[in-house]
Amino acid sequence: MSATGGRLEGLAPDGVLEVTDGTDLVACLLEHLPPLADGDVVVVTSKVVSKAEGRVVPGPREEHLAAETVRVVARRGPTTIARTRHGLTMAAAGIDGSNVTSGSSVLLPLDPDASARRLRAGLATATGLRLGVVVTDTAGRAWREGQTDIAVGAAGLLVAEDFAGRVDGHGNELAVTAPAVADEIAGAVELAQGKLGARPFGLVRGRSDLVLAADDDGPGAVALVRPEGGDLFGYGAREAVVRAVAGRPEDRRVFGAPAPAEDLRAALSEALGLVAEQDGEALVVPGPVPAPGDALVALLAYAHGWDADGADDLRLLPPSP
């Protein structure tokens, strides 16, 4: 970046032939991309990575959805939003039925970060250059219409910049500013690729500062995935109600860490008009609380990561470590 401003170049070449099981993607990239330079970021769609790795399967995506799903996040009619083994939350677990032989589906790569590392190693061997590699796929966003490409795999790249602790031009300290630059690179190249352009490869030039040393593959795109319970929206609105009513122990983690006592007290007051009294670490709802109020208190406690106990007085306890 110069003193007169920043410049970013992105391109996606034409003429890439159909990729099939066993296609040498490194050779294909070197054939179609312009001469690479140190600090370039090579971008490849996950679909061609999957095709080259033999991840095309017969049958519609509905037949493979269960096997590719770790957890259903939300379901509305024919649309299923699922969390995959990669930690990605995507429609139909990222299974795609476009740009593939009719009657077949393309599954996500088994390990997109590993795929990116192999591509980086192959390109480095062939060119001797310090390069970054991003494997992309298309995803929707909560509260936003439309889709954009994101990084599902990465190698040799700082996937997120951390501005926490830095100071802006007005002297304000930045707290949680962390641009997901790998996703931004994916979206920038998508503009050049086009959805119907048959351009699965791309190149970004101008952010060599994000490209790591040749012997450092970096954390991978998995570093951009929030762990279970770390997201404020682990279920869809309907699904969250159903899971809380069911109260299964294995679902607790998705609701996040136990809430502070004050949050649970506020929820009991707002939803049920009940006043909970602090008793050490516990909250006590003076009782007896008649049904179905007792069940509703237990439901709210579960959703906040607490346990309900007691007969006459409902005693709410944070879970033991």
C-alpha positions as CSV (number, residue, x, y, z in Angstrom):
1,M,0.0,0.0,0.0
2,S,1.5,3.3,-1.0
3,A,1.1,6.7,0.5
4,T,-1.3,7.7,-2.2
5,G,-3.7,4.9,-1.5
6,G,-4.3,1.2,-1.7
7,R,-4.5,-0.9,-4.8
8,L,-5.9,-4.4,-5.1
9,E,-6.0,-6.4,-8.3
10,G,-8.2,-9.5,-8.9
11,L,-8.7,-11.6,-11.9
12,A,-10.3,-14.9,-12.9
13,P,-9.1,-16.5,-16.2
14,D,-11.4,-18.0,-18.9
15,G,-10.8,-21.3,-20.6
16,V,-10.6,-23.7,-17.7
17,L,-11.8,-27.1,-18.8
18,E,-14.0,-29.5,-16.8
19,V,-12.2,-30.7,-13.7
20,T,-12.7,-34.4,-12.9
21,D,-11.5,-36.9,-10.3
22,G,-7.7,-36.9,-10.3
23,T,-7.2,-33.6,-12.2
24,D,-3.8,-32.0,-11.3
25,L,-5.0,-28.7,-10.0
26,V,-1.5,-27.3,-9.5
27,A,-0.7,-27.9,-13.2
28,C,-4.1,-26.5,-14.2
29,L,-3.6,-23.3,-12.1
30,L,-0.2,-22.7,-13.6
31,E,-1.6,-23.2,-17.1
32,H,-4.4,-20.7,-16.8
33,L,-3.2,-18.1,-14.3
34,P,-0.8,-15.3,-15.4
35,P,2.8,-15.6,-14.2
36,L,2.7,-15.6,-10.4
37,A,4.6,-13.1,-8.2
38,D,5.8,-13.3,-4.6
39,G,2.9,-12.5,-2.3
40,D,0.1,-13.4,-4.6
41,V,-3.0,-15.1,-3.3
42,V,-4.4,-17.9,-5.5
43,V,-8.1,-18.6,-5.1
44,V,-9.9,-21.8,-6.1
45,T,-13.5,-22.7,-5.7
46,S,-14.3,-25.6,-3.4
47,K,-16.3,-27.2,-6.2
48,V,-13.3,-27.9,-8.4
49,V,-11.3,-29.0,-5.4
50,S,-14.1,-31.5,-4.6
51,K,-14.2,-32.7,-8.2
52,A,-10.5,-33.3,-8.3
53,E,-10.6,-35.1,-5.0
54,G,-13.4,-37.4,-6.0
55,R,-16.2,-35.8,-3.9
56,V,-18.9,-36.1,-6.7
57,V,-21.5,-38.5,-5.6
58,P,-24.6,-39.9,-7.4
59,G,-28.1,-38.8,-6.3
60,P,-29.6,-35.5,-5.2
61,R,-28.2,-33.6,-2.3
62,E,-31.1,-34.7,0.0
63,E,-29.8,-38.2,-0.1
64,H,-26.4,-37.1,1.3
65,L,-27.6,-34.4,3.7
66,A,-27.8,-36.5,6.9
67,A,-24.2,-37.9,6.4
68,E,-22.8,-34.4,5.9
69,T,-24.6,-32.8,8.8
70,V,-23.4,-32.6,12.4
71,R,-26.3,-30.6,13.6
72,V,-29.4,-29.1,12.0
73,V,-29.5,-25.4,12.8
74,A,-32.8,-24.5,11.2
75,R,-35.3,-26.0,8.8
76,R,-37.9,-24.1,6.8
77,G,-39.9,-26.2,4.3
78,P,-37.4,-27.7,1.8
79,T,-34.5,-25.6,3.1
80,T,-32.2,-27.0,5.7
81,I,-29.4,-24.9,7.3
82,A,-26.9,-27.4,8.8
83,R,-23.6,-27.3,10.6
84,T,-21.0,-29.5,8.9
85,R,-18.1,-31.4,10.3
86,H,-15.9,-28.5,9.3
87,G,-17.9,-26.2,11.6
88,L,-19.4,-24.4,8.6
89,T,-23.1,-23.4,8.9
90,M,-24.5,-23.6,5.3
91,A,-27.7,-24.4,3.4
92,A,-27.8,-28.2,2.7
93,A,-24.5,-28.6,4.5
94,G,-22.7,-27.1,1.5
95,I,-23.8,-29.9,-0.9
96,D,-24.2,-28.5,-4.4
97,G,-26.1,-29.8,-7.4
98,S,-25.1,-27.1,-9.9
99,N,-22.4,-27.3,-12.5
100,V,-22.3,-31.0,-12.2
101,T,-23.7,-33.9,-14.3
102,S,-27.5,-34.1,-13.8
103,G,-28.4,-36.5,-11.0
104,S,-25.1,-36.0,-9.1
105,S,-24.1,-33.8,-6.2
106,V,-20.8,-32.3,-5.1
107,L,-19.9,-32.6,-1.4
108,L,-17.5,-30.2,0.3
109,P,-13.8,-31.3,0.5
110,L,-13.2,-33.5,3.4
111,D,-10.6,-31.0,4.8
112,P,-10.5,-27.7,2.8
113,D,-7.6,-26.4,4.8
114,A,-5.6,-29.5,4.0
115,S,-6.6,-29.1,0.3
116,A,-5.3,-25.5,0.4
117,R,-2.0,-26.6,2.0
118,R,-1.5,-29.2,-0.7
119,L,-2.1,-26.7,-3.4
120,R,0.2,-24.2,-1.8
121,A,3.0,-26.8,-1.5
122,G,2.6,-27.8,-5.1
123,L,2.7,-24.2,-6.4
124,A,5.7,-23.4,-4.2
125,T,7.6,-26.4,-5.5
126,A,6.8,-25.4,-9.1
127,T,7.5,-21.6,-8.7
128,G,9.7,-21.1,-5.6
129,L,7.4,-18.3,-4.6
130,R,5.7,-17.3,-1.3
131,L,2.0,-17.6,-2.0
132,G,-1.3,-17.8,-0.2
133,V,-4.1,-20.1,-1.2
134,V,-7.8,-19.7,-0.5
135,V,-10.5,-22.3,-1.1
136,T,-14.0,-20.7,-1.5
137,D,-17.6,-21.6,-1.3
138,T,-20.9,-19.6,-1.4
139,A,-22.8,-18.9,1.8
140,G,-25.8,-16.9,2.9
141,R,-25.6,-14.4,5.8
142,A,-28.0,-14.0,8.7
143,W,-30.2,-10.9,8.3
144,R,-29.0,-10.3,4.7
145,E,-30.5,-11.3,1.4
146,G,-28.3,-12.9,-1.2
147,Q,-25.1,-14.8,-0.9
148,T,-21.4,-14.2,-1.1
149,D,-18.3,-16.3,-1.3
150,I,-16.3,-17.1,1.9
151,A,-13.1,-18.8,2.6
152,V,-13.7,-22.5,3.6
153,G,-10.0,-23.4,3.3
154,A,-6.8,-21.3,3.5
155,A,-3.0,-21.8,3.6
156,G,-0.1,-19.4,3.9
157,L,-2.5,-16.5,4.8
158,L,-3.4,-14.4,7.7
159,V,-7.1,-15.1,7.6
160,A,-8.1,-12.3,10.0
161,E,-6.4,-9.1,10.9
162,D,-6.5,-8.1,14.6
163,F,-6.9,-4.4,15.3
164,A,-7.8,-4.8,19.0
165,G,-5.8,-2.4,21.0
166,R,-4.9,-0.1,18.1
167,V,-5.9,3.5,18.0
168,D,-7.9,5.2,15.3
169,G,-7.3,8.7,13.9
170,H,-9.4,10.2,16.6
171,G,-7.6,8.5,19.5
172,N,-10.2,5.9,20.1
173,E,-9.0,2.4,21.0
174,L,-10.4,-0.4,18.8
175,A,-11.8,-3.2,20.8
176,V,-13.2,-6.0,18.6
177,T,-12.3,-4.9,15.1
178,A,-11.0,-8.0,13.2
179,P,-11.6,-8.0,9.5
180,A,-12.0,-11.5,8.1
181,V,-9.6,-10.8,5.2
182,A,-9.7,-14.4,3.8
183,D,-13.5,-14.0,3.3
184,E,-13.0,-10.5,1.8
185,I,-10.5,-12.0,-0.7
186,A,-13.0,-14.7,-1.6
187,G,-15.7,-12.2,-2.2
188,A,-13.5,-9.9,-4.2
189,V,-12.5,-12.8,-6.6
190,E,-16.1,-13.9,-6.9
191,L,-16.9,-10.6,-8.6
192,A,-14.4,-11.5,-11.3
193,Q,-15.4,-15.1,-11.5
194,G,-19.2,-14.6,-12.0
195,K,-21.6,-17.4,-11.1
196,L,-22.0,-18.6,-14.7
197,G,-18.6,-17.6,-16.0
198,A,-16.9,-21.0,-15.7
199,R,-14.0,-19.3,-14.0
200,P,-13.1,-21.5,-10.9
201,F,-9.6,-20.0,-10.5
202,G,-8.7,-16.5,-9.3
203,L,-5.8,-14.4,-8.3
204,V,-5.5,-11.5,-5.9
205,R,-2.5,-9.2,-6.0
206,G,-1.8,-6.3,-3.7
207,R,-2.0,-7.7,-0.2
208,S,1.3,-9.5,0.1
209,D,1.4,-8.3,3.7
210,L,-1.2,-11.0,4.5
211,V,0.8,-13.8,2.9
212,L,2.9,-15.7,5.5
213,A,6.4,-17.1,5.2
214,A,7.0,-20.0,2.9
215,D,7.3,-22.4,5.8
216,D,4.2,-21.1,7.6
217,D,0.8,-22.4,6.4
218,G,-1.0,-20.4,9.1
219,P,-4.1,-21.3,11.1
220,G,-6.3,-22.1,8.1
221,A,-9.9,-20.9,7.5
222,V,-11.0,-23.1,10.4
223,A,-9.8,-20.2,12.6
224,L,-12.7,-18.2,11.4
225,V,-15.2,-20.8,12.7
226,R,-16.8,-19.9,16.0
227,P,-16.9,-22.9,18.4
228,E,-20.1,-24.5,19.4
229,G,-21.7,-22.2,22.1
230,G,-19.7,-19.2,21.0
231,D,-22.3,-18.0,18.5
232,L,-25.3,-16.1,19.8
233,F,-27.5,-17.8,17.2
234,G,-26.8,-21.5,17.5
235,Y,-30.3,-22.4,16.4
236,G,-33.1,-20.9,14.4
237,A,-35.8,-19.2,16.3
238,R,-38.2,-22.1,16.2
239,E,-35.5,-24.7,16.7
240,A,-34.2,-22.9,19.8
241,V,-37.7,-23.1,21.5
242,V,-38.0,-26.8,20.6
243,R,-34.5,-27.7,21.9
244,A,-35.0,-25.8,25.1
245,V,-38.4,-27.6,25.7
246,A,-36.7,-30.9,25.0
247,G,-33.9,-30.0,27.4
248,R,-31.4,-32.6,26.2
249,P,-28.0,-32.5,28.0
250,E,-26.2,-32.8,24.6
251,D,-27.8,-29.6,23.4
252,R,-26.7,-27.4,26.3
253,R,-23.4,-26.4,24.6
254,V,-25.1,-24.7,21.7
255,F,-26.9,-22.3,24.1
256,G,-23.5,-21.0,25.2
257,A,-21.9,-20.5,28.6
258,P,-24.2,-20.2,31.6
259,A,-25.7,-16.8,31.8
260,P,-25.1,-14.5,34.8
261,A,-27.6,-14.8,37.6
262,E,-29.0,-11.3,36.8
263,D,-29.8,-12.3,33.3
264,L,-31.8,-15.3,34.5
265,R,-33.6,-13.3,37.1
266,A,-34.6,-10.7,34.4
267,A,-35.9,-13.5,32.1
268,L,-38.0,-15.0,34.9
269,S,-39.5,-11.6,35.7
270,E,-40.1,-10.7,32.0
271,A,-41.5,-14.1,30.9
272,L,-43.3,-15.3,34.0
273,G,-43.6,-12.4,36.4
274,L,-41.6,-14.3,39.0
275,V,-39.1,-12.8,41.4
276,A,-36.0,-14.9,42.1
277,E,-34.0,-14.3,45.2
278,Q,-30.3,-14.8,45.4
279,D,-29.1,-17.5,47.8
280,G,-25.3,-17.8,47.5
281,E,-24.6,-19.0,44.0
282,A,-28.2,-20.2,43.6
283,L,-31.5,-18.4,42.7
284,V,-34.6,-19.4,44.6
285,V,-38.1,-18.9,43.3
286,P,-40.4,-18.9,46.4
287,G,-43.0,-21.6,46.0
288,P,-44.7,-23.8,45.5
289,V,-44.9,-22.7,41.9
290,P,-47.9,-24.4,40.4
291,A,-47.7,-26.3,37.1
292,P,-47.1,-25.4,34.3
293,G,-45.1,-22.6,35.9
294,D,-42.5,-24.9,37.4
295,A,-41.9,-26.5,34.0
296,L,-41.5,-23.0,32.4
297,V,-39.0,-22.0,35.1
298,A,-37.0,-25.2,34.4
299,L,-37.2,-24.4,30.6
300,L,-35.9,-20.8,31.1
301,A,-33.2,-22.1,33.5
302,Y,-32.0,-24.6,30.8
303,A,-31.9,-22.0,28.1
304,H,-29.7,-19.9,30.4
305,G,-27.4,-22.8,31.2
306,W,-28.8,-23.4,34.7
307,D,-30.4,-26.4,36.5
308,A,-33.7,-26.4,38.3
309,D,-34.0,-28.4,41.6
310,G,-36.3,-28.4,44.6
311,A,-39.9,-29.3,45.5
312,D,-41.5,-26.5,47.5
313,D,-39.1,-23.7,46.5
314,L,-37.6,-23.9,43.0
315,R,-33.9,-23.7,43.4
316,L,-31.9,-22.8,40.3
317,L,-28.2,-23.7,40.3
318,P,-25.4,-22.9,37.8
319,P,-24.0,-26.2,36.5
320,S,-21.0,-27.7,38.4
321,P,-17.7,-27.2,36.6
